[in-house]
Amino acid sequence: MSCTTILVGKSASYDGSTIIARDDDSGSGRYDPKRFVAVAPSDQPRHYRSVLSHVEIDLPDDPCRYSIVPNVLPNRGVLAEAGANEHNVAMSATETISVNERVAAADPFVELVPAVGEPGKDGYEPEQPGGIGEEDIITLVLPYVKTAREGVLRLGELLETYGTYESNGVIISDVDEIWYVETIGGHHWIARRVPDDCYATIPNQLGIDDFDLSDAFGEQLEYLCSADLREFIADHHLDRAMRRISQGAGFAADGSVPQSDRFNPRTVFGDSTPRDHIYNTPRAWYMQRHLNPSEDWDSPAARYAPSSDDIPWCRVPENKVTIEDVDFLLASHFEDTPYDPYGTLGTPESRHRYRPIGVNRTGHMVAIQLRPYAPACSRAIMWISYGSGPFTTAAPFYANVTDTPAYLRDTTPEVSTDNLYWTNRLIAVIADAHWFDTVNAIGAFRERTRTFGHRLVEETDAAIESGRFDDGVDGNGDGRLDGDGTLDGRPASAVLGESNDRMADFLRKHASKLLNDVLYTASNHMNNSFAMSDRWN
């Protein structure tokens, strides 16, 4: 399994933004090049066919523009992974999760069944398409919704209609709300709204740990789900909670026990194995250890340990969460613990005991920040990094653009220093073996990049808010009517595009310098190095 997710509610973030962020990690032994592209309405298909499952879906004829960070290679479909549309709805898809065998048996996954034989001959059985999956979800949802809640409902309808062939967690946000959707078997789903004052952590496990059916089938303030979820749980005996019921009381005529409307989805739908304690739970433990540091996380008496199965899905942080927190956590490798593979604490065994968050096969990290104080035309910022997190950093790019910088857009399938993805991959693979010799140069690059990025965003915001540019809504870039109804110059999207180009130019210059520095350092440590002075040292 791959990917790690952190979600930050608007009252828990440093500036009132909603922030959704996810590492997109390739499967073991595979490395997927990434690119950053803007999709125009004319480029959006009207009839969609999945590469992996062959499911075919007719799409509405009114898509909006959106920006995504998909795979370069088309062999497994679009795999848009993370994006934001012009209505400031953001998505990240997907966080790979799992359900228990009872759920999978009750609602089987909708998998592609290849054709048998040849058409027209005896015994021929036509192909049966599979459902939707990670390849498809953003392409099928993001261009057609104006709020996060609309996105959840559209995704839910697609899951109920076409099914899915895999278990996934999907994040959908707008400036007010963050929703997290988990697929339950082939056709069912649940969704919970992240509380505004909380962050949520998801490390490749079914994560939602509290669900209220009365709200999901009532006001739907915090919970949403598939239409028959209550019956699905009852009919297949999925509720494992032990409830104390007086003898002879509370039983239906058929002898069944009434189901509680409040339950823990991890217990009902999820699974837990010893492998989770190596691969999954330590990541949630470390993220929450960082954001709630005053608690006891390390002593034998600690409430939560790396192997705890009951680490909360969401909680209130001790301090407001910043972009730097998110970037650090999704690049982290258990720093300051005995489990850091680059550290000096612990033992050789402990330093490789758990799967780090920032792994070698991370394709990208994208944190999407939707800012309530910014005009609608420049509200969405996508903080993007390519490659293994410990060796790079996230940089800000405006989402509401018609094109993206070539340095991030034109990633090649083969290695090339003409694009950011491969430059970062080269830096990582060279620096990995020389951590202590290169960590200062990498740290300096991270600080310079984020400082420049924050300053660039402030400058660009000021330009947009000056009112000199047309935001496509009322003729004025700052959202105020300009009186005579005329346009105020160039589109705001052009200004945002220029800002993105400046960020890309900065990355090209400084990532190239970092590559040069780590290559020089590593060259000096090659095993076949020799100088005459070495003979007498």
C-alpha positions as CSV (number, residue, x, y, z in Angstrom):
1,M,0.0,0.0,0.0
2,S,1.0,3.6,-0.5
3,C,0.2,7.2,0.4
4,T,-0.1,9.2,3.6
5,T,-2.8,11.9,4.2
6,I,-3.1,14.9,6.6
7,L,-6.2,17.2,6.6
8,V,-6.4,20.5,8.5
9,G,-9.7,22.2,9.3
10,K,-10.0,25.9,8.8
11,S,-9.9,26.8,12.5
12,A,-6.9,24.5,13.0
13,S,-4.8,26.1,10.3
14,Y,-2.5,29.1,10.8
15,D,-4.4,31.4,8.4
16,G,-8.0,30.1,8.4
17,S,-7.6,28.0,5.3
18,T,-8.7,24.5,4.7
19,I,-5.6,22.4,3.8
20,I,-5.7,18.9,2.3
21,A,-2.4,17.1,1.7
22,R,-1.3,13.7,0.6
23,D,1.9,11.9,-0.4
24,D,1.2,10.0,-3.6
25,D,3.5,7.0,-3.3
26,S,4.0,4.4,-6.0
27,G,3.6,0.7,-5.3
28,S,6.7,-1.1,-4.1
29,G,9.3,-1.3,-6.8
30,R,7.6,1.3,-9.1
31,Y,8.4,5.0,-9.6
32,D,5.7,7.1,-11.4
33,P,6.9,10.4,-13.0
34,K,4.5,13.3,-12.3
35,R,3.5,16.5,-14.1
36,F,1.5,19.6,-13.3
37,V,-1.1,20.5,-15.9
38,A,-4.2,22.6,-16.4
39,V,-7.2,20.9,-18.1
40,A,-9.4,23.1,-20.2
41,P,-13.1,22.3,-20.6
42,S,-12.5,21.4,-24.2
43,D,-10.0,18.8,-23.1
44,Q,-12.3,17.1,-20.8
45,P,-13.9,13.9,-22.3
46,R,-17.6,13.7,-22.8
47,H,-17.5,9.9,-22.9
48,Y,-15.1,8.4,-20.5
49,R,-13.5,4.9,-20.7
50,S,-11.3,3.7,-17.9
51,V,-8.0,2.2,-19.0
52,L,-7.8,-0.3,-16.1
53,S,-11.4,-1.4,-15.6
54,H,-12.9,-0.6,-19.1
55,V,-16.0,1.0,-17.5
56,E,-17.6,3.5,-19.8
57,I,-19.4,6.6,-18.5
58,D,-21.1,9.5,-20.3
59,L,-20.2,12.8,-18.7
60,P,-22.0,16.2,-18.5
61,D,-21.3,18.7,-21.2
62,D,-20.5,21.6,-18.9
63,P,-17.1,20.8,-17.2
64,C,-15.1,23.6,-15.7
65,R,-11.3,24.3,-15.9
66,Y,-9.1,22.5,-13.3
67,S,-5.5,21.9,-12.5
68,I,-4.1,18.4,-11.6
69,V,-0.8,16.6,-10.9
70,P,-1.2,13.3,-12.7
71,N,1.1,10.5,-13.9
72,V,3.2,11.1,-17.0
73,L,2.8,7.6,-18.3
74,P,-0.8,6.8,-19.6
75,N,-0.5,3.0,-19.1
76,R,-2.8,3.1,-16.0
77,G,-5.0,5.9,-17.1
78,V,-5.1,9.6,-16.1
79,L,-4.5,9.1,-12.3
80,A,-5.1,12.8,-11.7
81,E,-4.1,12.3,-8.0
82,A,-4.6,15.9,-6.8
83,G,-6.3,19.0,-8.2
84,A,-8.4,22.1,-7.7
85,N,-11.0,23.5,-10.0
86,E,-11.9,27.1,-10.9
87,H,-14.8,27.1,-8.4
88,N,-12.2,26.4,-5.6
89,V,-13.1,22.8,-4.9
90,A,-10.1,20.6,-4.3
91,M,-9.6,16.9,-4.3
92,S,-6.9,14.4,-3.5
93,A,-7.5,10.8,-4.6
94,T,-6.7,8.3,-3.3
95,E,-5.5,7.0,0.0
96,T,-5.3,3.3,-0.3
97,I,-7.2,1.6,2.6
98,S,-8.6,-1.9,3.2
99,V,-11.8,-3.5,4.5
100,N,-12.3,-6.8,6.3
101,E,-13.3,-10.0,4.6
102,R,-16.9,-9.9,5.8
103,V,-17.4,-6.6,4.1
104,A,-15.8,-7.8,0.9
105,A,-18.0,-10.8,0.9
106,A,-21.2,-8.9,1.6
107,D,-20.5,-6.3,-1.2
108,P,-17.9,-7.7,-3.6
109,F,-15.5,-5.5,-5.5
110,V,-16.5,-4.9,-9.1
111,E,-13.5,-6.2,-11.0
112,L,-12.9,-6.4,-14.7
113,V,-13.7,-9.9,-16.1
114,P,-12.0,-10.5,-19.4
115,A,-13.9,-12.0,-22.3
116,V,-13.8,-15.7,-22.8
117,G,-13.4,-17.1,-26.3
118,E,-14.1,-15.3,-29.6
119,P,-17.3,-13.5,-30.6
120,G,-19.7,-15.7,-32.6
121,K,-18.2,-18.9,-31.4
122,D,-19.6,-21.4,-28.9
123,G,-18.8,-20.7,-25.3
124,Y,-18.0,-17.0,-25.9
125,E,-18.6,-14.8,-22.9
126,P,-18.3,-11.0,-23.3
127,E,-16.1,-8.8,-21.1
128,Q,-17.6,-7.5,-18.0
129,P,-16.2,-4.0,-17.1
130,G,-15.0,-3.3,-13.6
131,G,-16.0,-0.3,-11.5
132,I,-14.2,3.0,-10.9
133,G,-11.0,3.5,-9.0
134,E,-8.1,5.8,-8.3
135,E,-7.5,6.2,-12.0
136,D,-10.9,7.7,-12.6
137,I,-12.2,9.5,-9.5
138,I,-10.9,13.1,-9.9
139,T,-11.6,13.1,-13.7
140,L,-15.2,12.0,-13.0
141,V,-15.9,14.4,-10.1
142,L,-13.8,17.6,-9.9
143,P,-14.9,19.3,-13.2
144,Y,-18.6,19.1,-12.3
145,V,-18.9,20.4,-8.7
146,K,-19.0,23.8,-7.0
147,T,-18.8,22.7,-3.3
148,A,-17.1,19.9,-1.5
149,R,-20.5,18.5,-0.4
150,E,-21.6,18.3,-4.0
151,G,-18.4,16.4,-4.7
152,V,-19.1,13.9,-2.0
153,L,-22.6,13.3,-3.3
154,R,-21.5,13.0,-7.0
155,L,-18.8,10.5,-6.0
156,G,-21.3,8.6,-3.9
157,E,-23.7,8.3,-6.8
158,L,-20.9,7.0,-9.1
159,L,-19.9,4.4,-6.5
160,E,-23.4,3.2,-6.1
161,T,-24.0,3.1,-9.8
162,Y,-20.8,1.6,-11.1
163,G,-19.1,0.2,-8.1
164,T,-15.4,0.1,-7.4
165,Y,-12.7,-2.5,-7.7
166,E,-10.6,-1.3,-4.7
167,S,-10.8,0.3,-1.3
168,N,-9.9,4.0,-1.2
169,G,-10.1,7.1,0.8
170,V,-10.9,10.3,-1.1
171,I,-10.6,13.9,0.1
172,I,-12.8,16.7,-1.2
173,S,-12.6,20.3,0.2
174,D,-13.7,23.8,-0.4
175,V,-13.0,27.0,1.6
176,D,-15.4,26.1,4.3
177,E,-15.4,22.3,4.6
178,I,-13.2,19.2,4.2
179,W,-14.9,15.8,3.6
180,Y,-13.2,12.5,3.8
181,V,-14.9,9.6,1.9
182,E,-14.1,5.9,2.4
183,T,-15.3,3.2,0.1
184,I,-16.9,0.2,1.8
185,G,-16.8,-2.9,-0.4
186,G,-17.9,-2.6,-4.0
187,H,-20.8,-0.1,-3.8
188,H,-21.1,1.4,-0.3
189,W,-19.4,4.4,1.2
190,I,-19.2,6.7,4.2
191,A,-18.1,10.3,4.5
192,R,-17.2,12.4,7.5
193,R,-16.6,16.1,7.7
194,V,-13.3,17.1,9.3
195,P,-14.2,19.3,12.4
196,D,-13.0,22.8,11.8
197,D,-10.8,22.9,14.8
198,C,-9.1,19.5,14.1
199,Y,-6.6,17.9,11.9
200,A,-7.0,14.3,10.6
201,T,-4.3,11.7,9.9
202,I,-4.7,8.7,7.5
203,P,-1.9,6.2,6.9
204,N,-3.3,3.5,4.6
205,Q,-6.0,2.3,6.9
206,L,-9.7,2.7,7.1
207,G,-9.5,5.7,9.4
208,I,-12.9,7.1,10.4
209,D,-13.4,6.0,14.0
210,D,-16.8,7.6,14.7
211,F,-20.0,7.7,12.6
212,D,-23.5,8.9,13.3
213,L,-26.2,7.3,11.1
214,S,-28.9,9.5,12.6
215,D,-27.1,12.6,11.2
216,A,-26.2,10.8,7.9
217,F,-29.9,10.1,7.4
218,G,-31.1,13.3,9.0
219,E,-29.5,16.8,8.8
220,Q,-26.3,15.5,7.2
221,L,-24.2,18.2,9.0
222,E,-21.2,16.0,9.7
223,Y,-21.8,12.6,8.1
224,L,-23.0,11.3,4.7
225,C,-23.3,7.7,3.4
226,S,-24.7,5.4,0.9
227,A,-28.5,5.1,1.0
228,D,-28.8,1.6,2.4
229,L,-25.9,1.6,4.8
230,R,-28.0,0.9,7.9
231,E,-29.6,-2.2,6.3
232,F,-26.2,-3.3,4.9
233,I,-24.7,-3.4,8.4
234,A,-27.6,-5.2,9.9
235,D,-28.3,-7.7,7.1
236,H,-24.7,-8.9,7.1
237,H,-24.1,-8.8,10.9
238,L,-21.2,-6.3,10.6
239,D,-21.8,-4.4,13.8
240,R,-19.4,-6.0,16.4
241,A,-20.1,-3.7,19.3
242,M,-21.1,-5.3,22.5
243,R,-24.2,-3.6,23.9
244,R,-25.8,-4.2,27.2
245,I,-29.5,-4.9,26.7
246,S,-31.8,-6.1,29.5
247,Q,-33.1,-9.6,29.0
248,G,-36.2,-9.7,26.9
249,A,-36.0,-5.9,26.2
250,G,-34.9,-4.2,23.0
251,F,-35.4,-7.2,20.7
252,A,-37.4,-7.1,17.5
253,A,-40.1,-9.6,16.8
254,D,-37.6,-11.7,14.8
255,G,-35.2,-11.8,17.7
256,S,-32.6,-9.4,16.2
257,V,-30.9,-6.8,18.3
258,P,-31.6,-3.2,17.2
259,Q,-28.5,-1.5,15.8
260,S,-27.0,1.6,17.4
261,D,-26.9,4.7,15.2
262,R,-23.4,5.5,16.6
263,F,-20.6,3.2,15.8
264,N,-16.9,2.9,15.0
265,P,-16.3,2.2,11.3
266,R,-12.9,0.8,12.0
267,T,-14.5,-2.0,14.0
268,V,-17.4,-2.6,11.6
269,F,-15.7,-2.3,8.2
270,G,-11.9,-2.2,8.8
271,D,-9.3,-4.8,9.6
272,S,-6.2,-4.8,11.7
273,T,-3.2,-7.1,11.4
274,P,0.4,-7.2,12.8
275,R,1.6,-5.8,9.5
276,D,-0.4,-2.6,10.3
277,H,1.9,-2.0,13.3
278,I,4.9,-2.0,11.0
279,Y,3.5,-0.2,8.0
280,N,0.6,2.0,9.0
281,T,0.0,2.9,12.7
282,P,3.5,4.3,13.3
283,R,2.8,7.1,10.7
284,A,-0.3,8.3,12.5
285,W,1.6,8.1,15.8
286,Y,4.4,10.3,14.5
287,M,2.2,12.9,12.9
288,Q,0.1,13.3,16.1
289,R,3.3,13.2,18.2
290,H,4.5,16.3,16.2
291,L,1.2,18.2,16.4
292,N,0.4,17.4,20.0
293,P,4.0,17.3,21.5
294,S,3.2,17.9,25.1
295,E,1.5,14.5,25.5
296,D,3.5,11.5,26.5
297,W,4.3,9.5,23.3
298,D,7.5,7.7,24.2
299,S,7.3,6.2,27.7
300,P,6.1,2.8,28.5
301,A,3.0,4.4,30.0
302,A,2.2,6.5,26.9
303,R,-1.5,6.4,25.8
304,Y,-0.6,5.8,22.2
305,A,2.4,3.9,20.8
306,P,3.5,3.3,17.2
307,S,1.6,0.0,17.3
308,S,-1.7,1.3,18.8
309,D,-4.8,0.5,16.8
310,D,-6.9,3.2,18.4
311,I,-5.0,6.4,17.5
312,P,-7.7,8.9,16.8
313,W,-8.7,9.8,13.3
314,C,-8.8,13.5,14.1
315,R,-7.9,15.7,17.1
316,V,-7.3,19.4,18.0
317,P,-3.7,20.4,17.6
318,E,-1.8,22.3,20.3
319,N,-0.8,25.0,17.9
320,K,-2.2,26.2,14.6
321,V,-0.9,24.0,11.8
322,T,1.2,25.6,9.1
323,I,2.2,24.7,5.6
324,E,5.7,24.0,7.0
325,D,4.2,21.5,9.4
326,V,2.4,19.7,6.6
327,D,5.5,19.7,4.4
328,F,7.7,18.4,7.3
329,L,5.3,15.6,8.3
330,L,4.7,14.3,4.8
331,A,8.5,14.2,4.3
332,S,9.3,12.8,7.7
333,H,11.2,9.7,8.7
334,F,10.7,9.5,12.5
335,E,13.1,12.3,13.2
336,D,14.2,12.5,16.9
337,T,13.1,8.9,17.6
338,P,14.9,5.5,17.6
339,Y,13.1,4.7,14.3
340,D,14.8,7.3,12.0
341,P,16.6,5.4,9.2
342,Y,19.0,8.5,8.9
343,G,19.3,8.9,12.7
344,T,21.8,7.9,15.4
345,L,19.3,6.9,18.1
346,G,18.3,3.4,18.8
347,T,19.7,0.3,17.1
348,P,20.2,-0.8,13.5
349,E,17.0,-2.8,13.9
350,S,14.9,0.0,15.4
351,R,16.1,2.5,12.7
352,H,14.5,0.2,10.0
353,R,11.6,-1.1,12.0
354,Y,8.8,1.0,10.6
355,R,7.8,2.4,7.2
356,P,8.6,6.1,7.1
357,I,6.2,8.7,5.8
358,G,8.7,10.2,3.4
359,V,9.8,7.1,1.4
360,N,11.9,6.6,-1.7
361,R,8.9,5.9,-4.0
362,T,7.0,9.1,-3.3
363,G,5.9,10.6,-6.7
364,H,4.7,13.9,-5.3
365,M,3.3,15.6,-2.3
366,V,0.5,18.1,-3.0
367,A,-1.0,20.3,-0.2
368,I,-4.0,22.3,-1.5
369,Q,-4.7,25.5,0.5
370,L,-8.0,27.3,0.0
371,R,-7.7,30.7,1.6
372,P,-10.9,32.5,2.8
373,Y,-9.2,36.0,2.7
374,A,-8.1,35.8,-0.9
375,P,-10.3,36.8,-3.9
376,A,-12.1,33.8,-5.5
377,C,-9.9,34.0,-8.6
378,S,-6.7,33.4,-6.6
379,R,-8.0,31.5,-3.6
380,A,-6.5,28.0,-4.4
381,I,-2.8,27.3,-4.0
382,M,-1.3,24.0,-4.7
383,W,2.0,23.4,-2.7
384,I,3.8,20.9,-4.9
385,S,6.9,18.8,-4.4
386,Y,8.2,16.0,-6.6
387,G,10.1,13.0,-5.5
388,S,11.2,11.7,-2.1
389,G,10.2,14.2,0.6
390,P,13.4,14.3,2.8
391,F,15.4,15.6,-0.1
392,T,13.1,18.3,-1.4
393,T,10.3,20.7,-0.4
394,A,6.9,22.1,-1.4
395,A,6.6,25.2,-3.5
396,P,3.4,27.2,-4.1
397,F,1.6,27.3,-7.4
398,Y,-1.8,29.0,-8.1
399,A,-4.4,26.5,-9.4
400,N,-6.7,28.9,-11.3
401,V,-4.5,29.1,-14.5
402,T,-4.9,28.1,-18.1
403,D,-1.4,26.7,-18.4
404,T,1.4,25.6,-16.1
405,P,5.2,26.0,-16.1
406,A,7.1,23.8,-18.5
407,Y,9.6,22.8,-15.8
408,L,6.8,21.0,-13.9
409,R,4.5,20.3,-16.8
410,D,6.7,18.6,-19.4
411,T,8.1,15.8,-17.3
412,T,9.7,13.1,-19.5
413,P,9.3,9.4,-19.1
414,E,13.1,9.1,-19.1
415,V,15.6,10.8,-16.9
416,S,16.3,14.4,-17.8
417,T,17.5,17.4,-15.8
418,D,15.3,19.6,-17.9
419,N,12.4,19.0,-15.5
420,L,11.9,19.2,-11.7
421,Y,10.7,15.7,-11.2
422,W,13.9,14.0,-12.4
423,T,16.2,16.6,-10.9
424,N,14.7,15.9,-7.5
425,R,14.9,12.2,-8.0
426,L,18.6,12.5,-8.9
427,I,19.2,14.7,-5.8
428,A,17.6,12.1,-3.6
429,V,19.3,9.0,-4.9
430,I,22.8,10.7,-4.7
431,A,22.3,12.3,-1.3
432,D,20.7,9.3,0.4
433,A,24.0,7.5,0.9
434,H,25.6,10.8,2.2
435,W,23.0,12.1,4.5
436,F,25.1,13.8,7.0
437,D,27.3,15.4,4.3
438,T,24.4,16.8,2.3
439,V,21.6,17.5,4.9
440,N,22.7,21.1,5.4
441,A,22.6,21.9,1.7
442,I,19.2,20.3,1.4
443,G,17.9,22.2,4.5
444,A,19.1,25.5,3.1
445,F,17.3,24.7,-0.2
446,R,14.1,24.0,1.7
447,E,14.3,27.3,3.6
448,R,15.1,29.4,0.6
449,T,12.4,27.8,-1.5
450,R,9.6,28.2,1.1
451,T,10.7,31.8,2.0
452,F,10.7,32.8,-1.7
453,G,7.3,31.0,-2.1
454,H,5.6,32.8,0.7
455,R,7.0,36.2,-0.4
456,L,5.9,35.5,-4.0
457,V,2.4,34.6,-2.9
458,E,2.1,37.9,-0.9
459,E,3.3,39.9,-3.9
460,T,0.9,38.2,-6.3
461,D,-2.0,38.5,-3.9
462,A,-1.3,42.3,-3.6
463,A,-1.2,42.6,-7.4
464,I,-4.6,40.8,-7.8
465,E,-6.2,42.7,-5.0
466,S,-5.2,46.0,-6.6
467,G,-8.1,45.6,-8.9
468,R,-6.1,46.0,-12.1
469,F,-7.0,42.6,-13.4
470,D,-10.2,41.0,-14.6
471,D,-11.3,38.0,-12.5
472,G,-13.9,36.9,-15.0
473,V,-16.7,37.6,-12.5
474,D,-17.5,41.3,-12.4
475,G,-14.7,43.0,-14.3
476,N,-12.5,43.6,-11.3
477,G,-9.8,41.5,-9.8
478,D,-10.6,42.4,-6.2
479,G,-14.2,41.3,-6.4
480,R,-15.6,44.9,-6.3
481,L,-17.7,46.3,-9.1
482,D,-15.9,48.9,-11.0
483,G,-18.9,51.1,-11.8
484,D,-19.0,51.2,-15.6
485,G,-19.0,47.4,-16.2
486,T,-15.8,47.5,-18.2
487,L,-13.0,45.0,-17.9
488,D,-9.9,46.0,-16.0
489,G,-7.1,44.7,-18.2
490,R,-5.6,41.2,-18.4
491,P,-7.3,38.2,-16.9
492,A,-6.2,37.4,-13.3
493,S,-5.3,33.9,-14.5
494,A,-2.5,35.4,-16.6
495,V,-1.0,37.1,-13.6
496,L,-1.2,33.9,-11.6
497,G,0.4,32.1,-14.5
498,E,3.3,34.6,-14.4
499,S,3.7,34.0,-10.7
500,N,3.9,30.2,-11.3
501,D,6.5,30.8,-13.9
502,R,8.6,32.8,-11.4
503,M,8.3,30.0,-8.9
504,A,9.4,27.4,-11.5
505,D,12.4,29.6,-12.5
506,F,13.5,29.8,-8.9
507,L,13.2,26.0,-8.6
508,R,15.1,25.4,-11.8
509,K,18.0,27.6,-10.6
510,H,18.2,26.3,-7.0
511,A,17.4,22.6,-7.6
512,S,20.1,22.6,-10.3
513,K,22.6,24.1,-7.8
514,L,21.6,21.6,-5.1
515,L,22.1,18.7,-7.6
516,N,25.5,20.1,-8.4
517,D,26.4,20.4,-4.7
518,V,25.3,16.8,-3.7
519,L,27.0,15.4,-6.8
520,Y,30.3,17.1,-5.9
521,T,30.0,15.8,-2.3
522,A,29.2,12.3,-3.3
523,S,32.0,12.2,-5.9
524,N,34.5,13.0,-3.2
525,H,33.3,9.9,-1.2
526,M,33.5,7.4,-4.0
527,N,35.2,4.1,-3.1
528,N,37.7,4.4,-5.9
529,S,38.9,7.9,-4.9
530,F,42.7,8.2,-4.4
531,A,45.2,11.0,-4.1
532,M,48.9,10.7,-3.4
533,S,48.4,12.4,0.0
534,D,46.0,9.6,0.9
535,R,49.0,7.2,1.0
536,W,50.5,8.9,4.1
537,N,47.3,10.0,6.0
